[in-house]
């Protein structure tokens, strides 16, 4: 599972780099700002998972707020390349490559939480 997740992350970053570095897209590196969203997206859910007691089966406001914030970060990561393309900072082909990379990276992050998120206590031995 870990090998496939790392392969998915590498493929997603490859699409992002292709959108930035290919000569027909004028080698504009504005889409690299999406990397901040990759780093920020799991933080609200990780904080909420530490604060929330998992014994309660009902809905929890803290966890729902974390999911809302994570959704906002993910939507912003998809919106930023579109705004760059509309402002003509990057070309539309580069925008398509960055959006493809976003899809792969966020699917990889989701897969990480589905595979490794079921265990309550965190230890490096499960890797």
SEVO-498739 format. One line per 8 residues: number of its first residue (from 1); their letters; for each residue x, y, z of N, C-alpha, C. Coordinates in Angstrom, 3 decimals, always signed. Each point is the difference from the previous one (the first is absolute). Example, Ala and Ser with C-alpha at 12.3 -4.5 7.8 and 13.67 -1.06 7.14 Angstrom:
% residues 2
1> as> +13.190:-5.690:+7.800:-0.890:+1.190:+0.000:+0.900:+1.200:+0.000; -0.350:+1.050:-0.720:+0.820:+1.190:+0.060:-0.770:+1.090:+0.730 $
END
This chain:
% residues 127
1> xxxxxxxx> +0.828:-1.190:+0.000:-0.828:+1.190:+0.000:+0.876:+1.259:+0.000; +1.042:-0.026:+0.782:+0.866:+1.178:+0.081:+0.730:+0.242:-1.318; +0.369:-1.072:-0.676:+0.696:+0.142:-1.282:-0.939:+0.586:-1.055; -1.243:-0.440:-0.022:-0.938:+0.547:-0.975:-0.343:+1.450:+0.312; -0.071:+0.361:+1.280:-0.247:+1.392:+0.359:+1.168:+0.898:-0.404; +1.212:-0.482:+0.200:+1.153:+0.808:-0.399:+0.088:+0.110:-1.525; -0.376:-1.053:-0.706:-0.035:+0.053:-1.464:-1.035:+1.014:-0.474; -1.164:+0.011:+0.640:-1.037:+0.973:-0.348:+0.455:+1.422:+0.249 $
9> xxxxxxxx> +0.681:+0.235:+1.121:+0.526:+1.334:+0.285:+1.033:+0.434:-1.025; +0.847:-0.931:-0.410:+1.017:+0.331:-1.002:-0.633:+0.321:-1.352; -1.034:-0.720:-0.377:-0.691:+0.265:-1.263:-0.686:+1.364:+0.045; -0.636:+0.316:+1.136:-0.657:+1.297:+0.138:+0.988:+1.151:-0.074; +1.128:-0.138:+0.671:+1.021:+1.048:-0.063:+0.620:+0.103:-1.391; +0.055:-1.125:-0.722:+0.508:+0.041:-1.366:-0.921:+0.840:-0.882; -1.318:-0.174:+0.143:-0.933:+0.814:-0.776:+0.144:+1.481:+0.353; +0.198:+0.298:+1.281:+0.182:+1.392:+0.417:+1.269:+0.589:-0.617 $
17> xxxxxxxx> +1.081:-0.759:+0.037:+1.254:+0.498:-0.574:-0.084:+0.134:-1.518; -0.714:-0.921:-0.654:-0.178:+0.121:-1.453:-0.781:+1.258:-0.352; -0.989:+0.335:+0.808:-0.764:+1.217:-0.231:+0.830:+1.255:+0.205; +1.057:-0.115:+0.781:+0.856:+1.165:+0.264:+1.164:+0.098:-0.976; +0.612:-1.106:-0.357:+1.314:+0.038:-0.632:+0.019:-0.268:-1.498; -1.077:-0.461:-0.589:+0.034:-0.279:-1.434:+0.191:+1.293:-0.797; +0.866:-0.035:-1.006:+0.308:+1.240:-0.738:-1.196:+0.569:-0.766; -0.932:-0.839:-0.444:-1.136:+0.555:-0.740:-0.957:+0.754:+0.905 $
25> xxxxxxxx> +0.156:-0.157:+1.327:-0.810:+0.771:+0.948:+0.788:+1.173:+0.572; +1.036:+0.418:-0.671:+0.815:+1.167:+0.334:+0.710:-0.109:+1.346; +0.124:-1.178:+0.526:+0.731:-0.264:+1.245:-0.380:+0.974:+1.117; -1.293:+0.140:+0.236:-0.503:+0.831:+1.089:-0.162:-0.863:+1.247; +0.552:+0.435:+1.113:-0.022:-0.798:+1.217:-1.040:+0.481:+1.009; -0.986:+0.762:-0.436:-1.069:+0.437:+0.889:-0.790:-1.163:+0.602; -0.241:-1.093:-0.705:-0.787:-1.088:+0.598:+0.653:-0.667:+1.209; +1.262:+0.267:+0.260:+0.637:-0.615:+1.176:-0.586:+0.518:+1.314 $
33> xxxxxxxx> -0.770:+1.081:-0.052:-0.672:+0.461:+1.212:-1.030:-1.010:+0.498; -0.382:-0.939:-0.849:-0.937:-1.051:+0.397:+0.625:-0.905:+1.069; +1.315:-0.045:+0.068:+0.673:-0.828:+1.009:-0.396:+0.394:+1.419; -0.275:+1.287:+0.223:-0.445:+0.432:+1.327:-1.312:-0.669:+0.377; -0.888:-0.167:-0.974:-1.279:-0.647:+0.271:+0.181:-1.487:+0.299; +0.987:-0.633:-0.640:+0.275:-1.404:+0.291:+0.447:-0.171:+1.454; +0.771:+0.956:+0.475:+0.491:-0.072:+1.379:-1.108:+0.336:+0.992; -0.830:+0.987:-0.333:-1.034:+0.455:+0.927:-1.214:-0.926:+0.080 $
41> xxxxxxxx> -0.281:-0.760:-1.029:-1.260:-0.755:-0.044:-0.178:-1.032:+1.119; +0.996:-0.763:+0.407:-0.277:-0.970:+1.067:+0.051:+0.577:+1.416; +0.459:+1.229:+0.171:+0.207:+0.544:+1.344:-1.296:+0.133:+0.803; -1.100:+0.571:-0.536:-1.209:+0.114:+0.832:-0.549:-1.346:+0.455; +0.014:-0.984:-0.874:-0.536:-1.310:+0.372:+0.884:-0.683:+1.040; +1.312:+0.152:-0.117:+0.904:-0.600:+0.985:-0.175:+0.637:+1.368; -0.183:+1.308:+0.042:-0.222:+0.685:+1.279:-1.328:-0.435:+0.606; -1.043:-0.064:-0.817:-1.311:-0.403:+0.510:-0.009:-1.446:+0.467 $
49> xxxxxxxx> +0.748:-0.849:-0.667:+0.048:-1.405:+0.406:+0.657:-0.158:+1.360; +0.960:+0.866:+0.315:+0.648:-0.033:+1.310:-0.904:+0.542:+1.096; -0.855:+0.972:-0.328:-0.831:+0.645:+1.005:-1.312:-0.724:+0.261; -0.481:-0.777:-0.952:-1.327:-0.601:+0.080:+0.079:-1.369:+0.652; -0.948:-0.262:+0.883:-0.123:-1.326:+0.601:-0.761:-0.894:-0.966; +0.585:-1.094:-0.406:-0.593:-0.873:-1.015:-1.112:-0.898:+0.543; -0.252:+0.015:+1.300:-1.034:-0.873:+0.551:-1.396:+0.516:-0.304; -0.133:+1.275:-0.292:-1.295:+0.586:-0.308:-0.362:-0.295:-1.448 $
57> xxxxxxxx> -1.104:-0.674:-0.219:-0.404:-0.396:-1.351:-0.757:+1.110:-0.729; -0.458:+0.997:+0.744:-0.757:+1.068:-0.643:+0.942:+0.986:-0.681; -0.571:+0.946:-0.671:+0.773:+1.003:-0.719:+0.756:+0.900:+0.971; +1.179:+0.444:-0.404:+0.816:+0.842:+0.851:+0.314:+1.291:-0.756; -0.210:+1.137:+0.662:+0.190:+1.295:-0.663:+1.465:+0.243:-0.360; +0.911:-0.437:+0.837:+1.418:+0.211:-0.261:+0.439:-0.762:-1.255; -0.443:-1.234:-0.107:+0.373:-0.800:-1.165:-0.660:+0.532:-1.275; -1.238:+0.455:+0.117:-0.662:+0.570:-1.167:+0.652:+1.295:-0.445 $
65> xxxxxxxx> +0.454:+0.819:+0.946:+0.726:+1.222:-0.351:+1.308:-0.344:-0.704; +0.683:-1.035:+0.465:+1.250:-0.416:-0.639:-0.248:-0.479:-1.427; -1.055:-0.741:-0.209:-0.327:-0.464:-1.348:-0.375:+1.185:-0.889; -0.719:+0.975:+0.550:-0.356:+1.208:-0.756:+1.245:+0.782:-0.399; +0.933:+0.187:+0.932:+1.226:+0.733:-0.308:+0.848:-0.746:-1.024; +0.069:-1.324:+0.128:+0.752:-0.807:-0.960:-0.618:+0.108:-1.390; -1.328:-0.015:-0.059:-0.681:+0.150:-1.286:+0.296:+1.360:-0.624; +0.023:+1.038:+0.816:+0.342:+1.330:-0.505:+1.414:+0.066:-0.546 $
73> xxxxxxxx> +0.927:-0.662:+0.663:+1.387:-0.025:-0.468:+0.109:-0.755:-1.324; -0.706:-1.114:-0.107:+0.051:-0.791:-1.234:-0.632:+0.766:-1.166; -1.124:+0.649:+0.246:-0.644:+0.789:-1.059:+0.907:+1.157:-0.417; +0.690:+0.611:+0.950:+0.928:+1.082:-0.326:+1.163:-0.501:-0.850; +0.448:-1.221:+0.268:+1.092:-0.568:-0.796:-0.432:-0.240:-1.442; -1.267:-0.310:-0.209:-0.488:-0.170:-1.365:-0.316:+1.346:-0.650; -0.352:+0.985:+0.793:-0.346:+1.305:-0.548:+1.197:+0.848:-0.389; +1.107:-0.142:+0.713:+1.166:+0.845:-0.249:+0.553:-0.138:-1.421 $
81> xxxxxxxx> +0.191:-1.211:-0.536:+0.484:-0.086:-1.392:-1.001:+0.565:-1.009; -1.287:-0.116:+0.295:-0.997:+0.552:-0.909:+0.072:+1.524:+0.005; +0.198:+0.587:+1.180:+0.154:+1.452:+0.081:+1.270:+0.437:-0.729; +1.077:-0.751:+0.163:+1.240:+0.325:-0.711:-0.196:-0.066:-1.514; -0.747:-0.991:-0.464:-0.225:-0.131:-1.441:-0.911:+1.115:-0.515; -1.011:+0.369:+0.782:-0.886:+1.097:-0.414:+0.735:+1.336:-0.020; +0.970:+0.169:+0.909:+0.797:+1.231:+0.035:+1.148:-0.038:-1.003; +0.098:-1.074:-0.753:+1.016:-0.220:-1.023:+1.416:-0.005:+0.565 $
89> xxxxxxxx> +0.132:-0.462:+1.229:+1.336:-0.228:+0.562:+0.558:-1.333:-0.477; -0.888:-0.986:-0.174:+0.387:-1.300:-0.545:-0.951:-0.322:-1.151; +0.382:-0.946:-0.820:-0.857:-0.426:-1.104:-0.983:-1.057:+0.480; -1.054:-0.211:-0.788:-1.042:-0.942:+0.411:+0.486:-1.448:+0.019; +0.943:-0.340:-0.838:+0.562:-1.359:+0.025:+0.747:-0.255:+1.296; +0.735:+0.997:+0.476:+0.684:-0.129:+1.283:-1.008:-0.100:+1.129; -1.097:+0.741:-0.120:-1.061:-0.080:+1.008:-0.594:-1.409:+0.051; -0.197:-0.611:-1.149:-0.540:-1.366:-0.037:+0.965:-0.987:+0.645 $
97> xxxxxxxx> +1.290:+0.160:-0.235:+0.973:-0.895:+0.625:+0.034:+0.193:+1.518; -0.104:+1.230:+0.464:-0.001:+0.264:+1.444:-1.269:-0.560:+0.639; -1.138:+0.137:-0.673:-1.248:-0.553:+0.548:+0.047:-1.525:+0.045; +0.624:-0.618:-0.984:+0.185:-1.452:+0.031:+0.893:-0.401:+1.162; +1.085:+0.746:+0.201:+0.876:-0.258:+1.131:-0.712:+0.187:+1.327; -0.856:+1.027:+0.101:-0.783:+0.212:+1.222:-0.892:-1.200:+0.297; -0.658:-0.499:-1.031:-0.888:-1.146:+0.193:+0.772:-1.203:+0.525; +1.145:-0.270:-0.579:+0.796:-1.156:+0.414:+0.546:+0.198:+1.419 $
105> xxxxxxxx> +0.508:+1.182:+0.307:+0.576:+0.255:+1.325:-1.069:-0.083:+1.088; -1.154:+0.625:-0.222:-1.038:-0.034:+1.031:-0.605:-1.393:+0.140; -0.047:-0.773:-1.069:-0.418:-1.402:+0.119:+1.026:-0.793:+0.808; +1.273:+0.325:-0.150:+1.049:-0.657:+0.775:-0.099:+0.369:+1.478; -0.259:+1.269:+0.287:-0.163:+0.421:+1.397:-1.217:-0.682:+0.621; -1.102:-0.070:-0.740:-1.188:-0.700:+0.493:+0.298:-1.479:+0.225; +0.716:-0.606:-0.925:+0.374:-1.403:+0.163:+0.867:-0.231:+1.220; +0.891:+0.942:+0.287:+0.832:-0.127:+1.204:-0.861:-0.020:+1.255 $
113> xxxxxxxx> -0.978:+0.903:+0.080:-0.851:+0.031:+1.189:-0.920:-1.211:+0.081; -0.400:-0.547:-1.134:-0.839:-1.202:+0.035:+0.805:-1.229:+0.417; +1.249:-0.082:-0.435:+0.820:-1.166:+0.310:+0.565:+0.070:+1.414; +0.561:+1.156:+0.364:+0.699:+0.111:+1.273:-0.784:+0.735:+1.074; -1.205:+0.458:-0.290:-0.754:+0.784:+0.969:-0.860:-0.800:+0.942; -0.120:-1.299:-0.186:-0.895:-0.793:+0.847:+0.595:-0.319:+1.356; +1.305:+0.056:+0.140:+0.658:-0.320:+1.258:-0.019:+1.220:+0.913; -0.391:-0.200:+1.284:-0.104:+1.122:+0.930:+1.360:+0.504:+0.449 $
121> xxxxxxx> +0.887:-0.910:+0.364:+1.308:+0.444:+0.464:+0.966:+0.029:-1.172; +0.745:+1.065:-0.082:+0.916:+0.199:-1.118:+1.371:-0.525:+0.378; +0.528:-0.852:-0.848:+1.369:-0.488:+0.218:+0.657:-0.172:-1.359; +1.297:+0.143:-0.015:+0.739:-0.133:-1.242:+0.152:-1.449:-0.403; -0.378:-0.936:+0.860:+0.172:-1.413:-0.334:-1.002:-0.480:-1.044; -1.104:+0.703:-0.144:-0.988:-0.435:-1.001:+0.436:+0.312:-1.428; +1.054:+0.780:-0.191:+0.484:+0.338:-1.318:+0.904:-1.101:-0.449 $
END
